């Protein structure tokens, strides 16, 4: 049983139905923004050197988020099926982001094939954020709308 009130859960940006918080997506959205800039301005890619994959709990434990205890407790009490699907999407995203960032940092962006590959990776990275957002909001990825895709990026 979760010992936090619904007000505390909502204040922590946790979806009460799923037990998941949208703030985790900030880890990925920041990387997407820097990745996009790095494609056009290779010097910006260096900013991604500080990006590290972090699981959900680790992300909040290392954050300065004031209500991180609420977020972590809600996650630990999330329905197992929802959390399992979300965790699987997160693992795919963490792997994709980590690999893609390493590729970007070593790529010759003057090479059209490399640039095209990185653009495809960026598209896939955005798709994974949309998928994670769908799990957080209790929608299957097939139910996503154009608006949810836009919302996931911000």
N, C-alpha and C positions, 0 to 999 in steps of 0.2 A: 504494500500500500504506500502510495506516495504521500509524504507528510507535508507537502506544500499546498497552499490554497490555489484556487483557480486564478485569482488575481495575481499571485506571485508567478504562476506559470505563464500567464499572458504577458506580464511585465518582462519576462525573460525571453520573449519572442518564441515561445514554445507552442507548437500546435497541440492543444489538449487531446485531440483524437489520436495523434501519432506519437507524441512524446518527443518530437524532434524539433530542433531550432534552426531557423534560417540563417543565423549568424555564422554557422559553419561555412556557408557558401562564400563568405568574404575571403577566406583563404584562397579559393579558386578564382573568384572574380578579380582579385588583385593581380594574380598571375596572368589571367587572360588579358587584362589591360596592358601589362608590361610586355607580354608576348606580341600583342598587336603592334605596339610601338616599336618593338625590337625588329619586326619584319621590315619596317620602313626606315628605322634609324638604328643600325646595328649597335651603336654605343649604348642604347637603352637596354639591350639584351643583358648587359652586365648587371643591371639591377636585379635580374632574376637569380643571380648567384646566391642571394640570401634566402631564396624560397626553398623551403623544405617540406616534404610531405609529412602531414600530421594526421593521425587518426582523430576521430571526433572528440573523444575524451581528452587526449593529449592537447588538442587545439585549445580547448576551453581551460584546461589546467594551466597552460602557459600564457593564457590571455589575461588581460587586465579587466575582463568582463565582470562587472560587479555581481551579477546573478549567476555566475558559473556553477555554483553548487546546485541551484535549482535545475539548470540545464542538464547537468550530469545525472542528477537523480531521476529526472524525467526520462532521459535516455535509458537508464538502467531499468526503468519500469515500463518501457515501451513494449507494446505487443511483440512477441517474438517473431512473428511472420513479417511484420512491418520493418522491424529493426534488421532482420536478416537480409531482406531485399535491399534496404538502404545501405547496410554495411557492404554488400556485394557491389553495389553501384559506386560507393566511395572507394573501395579497393581498386576498381577499374580506373576510376578518375585519378587516384593518387599515382598509379603506375603510369597512366597515359601522360599526365602532367609532368612527372619527373623525367620520363624518357624524352618527351617533346622539348622540354626546356634544355636538356643536355644536347639534343640535336641542334636546336636553335643556336646555342652558344658556340658550337663548333662548325656551323654550316657556312658555306660560301653563298651569301645571299645574292651575289651577282649571277649565280648559276640558276637559270630559269627552272630547272627540274627540282633543285633544292627548295627554291622559293615556293613552287607549287606543292611540294610535299609538306612544307611547313604550314601553308595555307589550309591544306586538307586536315592536318593535325589540329589546327586552331578550330576549324569547324567541328571536329570530333570532340574537342575539349569543351566547347560551348554546349554541344549535345549532351555530354555527361553532366554538366551543371544543371541543365534542364531536367534530366532524369532524376538527379538527386532532389531538386526542387519539387518534382512531382511526388516523390516519396514523402518528403517533409509535409506537404499539403494534403496527403492522403488520396492522391490521384494516381491512377496507373499512368505510366509514360504514354500510353496510347490516347489518354484523355487530354493531353496537353493542348493548349490553345496558343495562338500567336501571342496573346497577351502574357501567358505564363512564360513563354520563351523570353520575352522582353524583360519581364519582372525578374527572372533568374539572373540576368546580367547585371542588375543593379542592387 
